[in-house]
Amino acid sequence: MAAVLTTETTLTIIIEDFTLLTEYSGEINPNITYDVLFTVTDGVLPLENVNIVIDTITYLTDANGQVTVSLIRGDYTAEVSLSGYITQNPNFTILDQNIVQNIVLVQIGSFDESYDDSFEK
């Protein structure tokens, strides 16, 4: 049986208040957030101003190629992009701890397309 993911959130809609209650592994929890540290490089050097989009929110890496995002438990896909580089779409899951995502972006046109690795018999 799969674990039940639950959170508790109080929402206010115009005049009416209500509480949305969810459950995680039999334990009632509020929307506890965990940090996801993204570190983006070109394989050697950090990349600054990389766009990381998660659930329509865009985050930018700093001069060290890093940004920390706080998210609740769940499954996510990020879109990691920078002009001149091939976009990456890593999937990750947050359960009950902070996580680290190391992303390497490959520069467009960085491969020598004239290279021929075939051989004649």
C-alpha positions in Angstrom: 0.0 0.0 0.0 1.3 3.4 -0.9 2.0 6.0 1.8 -0.6 8.7 2.1 0.7 12.2 1.6 -1.0 14.8 3.8 -0.6 18.4 4.8 -2.7 20.9 6.7 -3.4 24.3 5.2 -5.7 27.1 6.4 -7.1 29.1 3.5 -9.2 32.2 3.4 -11.5 32.8 0.5 -13.3 36.1 0.6 -15.5 35.7 3.7 -15.4 32.0 4.5 -12.5 30.2 6.3 -11.8 26.5 6.0 -9.0 24.1 6.8 -7.7 21.6 4.3 -6.4 18.6 6.2 -4.2 15.9 4.6 -2.3 13.0 6.1 1.3 11.6 5.5 2.0 8.1 6.7 -0.6 8.3 9.4 0.9 11.4 10.8 -0.8 14.8 10.6 1.6 17.5 9.4 1.4 21.1 8.3 2.9 22.1 5.0 6.5 21.5 6.2 8.9 22.7 3.6 12.3 21.2 2.8 15.2 22.9 1.0 16.3 21.9 -2.4 19.8 23.2 -3.2 20.4 23.5 -6.9 24.0 23.8 -8.0 24.4 24.4 -11.8 27.7 24.2 -13.6 29.0 23.7 -17.1 30.9 20.6 -15.8 33.7 22.8 -14.3 32.5 26.3 -13.7 29.4 27.5 -11.9 26.7 29.1 -14.1 25.1 32.3 -12.9 21.5 33.5 -13.8 20.3 30.0 -14.8 16.5 29.8 -14.9 15.1 27.1 -12.7 11.3 26.8 -13.1 9.3 24.7 -10.7 5.5 24.9 -10.7 5.5 28.0 -12.8 7.8 29.9 -10.4 11.2 30.9 -11.7 14.4 31.0 -9.5 17.8 32.3 -10.6 21.2 30.9 -9.6 23.7 33.2 -8.0 27.4 33.8 -8.9 28.2 30.4 -7.4 25.7 28.7 -9.7 23.4 28.0 -6.7 19.9 28.7 -5.5 17.9 27.2 -2.7 14.2 26.5 -3.1 11.8 25.6 -0.3 9.2 23.0 -1.3 6.7 20.7 0.5 6.8 16.9 0.1 6.1 15.6 -3.3 7.3 14.8 -6.8 8.7 17.6 -8.9 10.1 18.3 -12.3 12.3 21.4 -12.8 13.2 23.1 -16.1 16.8 24.2 -15.9 17.8 26.6 -18.7 20.3 29.2 -19.8 20.7 30.8 -23.2 23.3 28.9 -25.2 22.9 25.7 -23.2 20.8 22.5 -23.6 17.8 22.6 -21.2 17.7 19.9 -18.6 14.5 18.6 -16.9 15.5 16.8 -13.7 12.8 14.9 -11.7 13.2 14.7 -7.9 11.2 13.7 -4.9 11.0 15.4 -1.5 10.1 13.0 1.3 11.3 14.2 4.7 14.7 15.9 4.3 16.6 18.6 2.4 18.1 17.5 -0.9 20.7 18.6 -3.3 20.4 18.7 -7.1 23.6 19.0 -9.1 22.9 19.9 -12.7 25.4 20.1 -15.5 24.4 22.1 -18.6 26.0 21.4 -21.9 26.7 24.3 -24.2 24.9 24.2 -27.5 27.4 23.4 -30.3 30.1 22.3 -27.9 30.4 18.9 -29.6 32.6 18.5 -32.8 30.0 17.1 -35.2 32.7 16.3 -37.7 34.0 13.5 -35.5 33.5 10.1 -37.0 33.7 7.2 -34.6 32.9 4.6 -37.2 35.6 2.3 -38.5 36.1 0.4 -41.8 36.6 -3.3 -41.8 
